[in-house]
């Protein structure tokens, strides 16, 4: 009976210390999030792509931590936030690194290609936020698709990705004068 009690105590300590690690990291991310939101104007158009992306990943990490309790996903999103804070662009997830069924793998490959093309073709100030939303939603969709192969229902990430992609625009002034677009550096990353 003593062995069982010791094993239970040891497992509890490991579980609590593991959860504390993620809670500590998430708490440390609150300050950057508050700073990002503090500098954002009401319209949000002055925020950089990087800041929008960091905010999106922070919201995903918070959701995974507080709602789904998927600490593996929290860790992935935290790593992306950390890269962004170091002015490095995080990699967009690839379907080959996830355990997916063939149909969903094909859908995700097509969506990834669409997103990569959009990141090159829709680099306008007005698209910073939707491109960041599409980028983070794609990573979230990968995670949800993998979990669905194990019986968990899909969430909203695929829908969020599609909505963000459908909201991309080519503003009138850029259609009229292509040089205007080429001279301005709207994004803080070369994608």
PyMOL commands that set and color helices and strands:
alter all, ss='L'
color gray80, all
select helices_A, chain A and resi 2-39+49-68+71-85+95-97+102-121+125-148+157-166+172-176+178-183
alter helices_A, ss='H'
color red, helices_A
deselect
rebuild
show_as cartoon
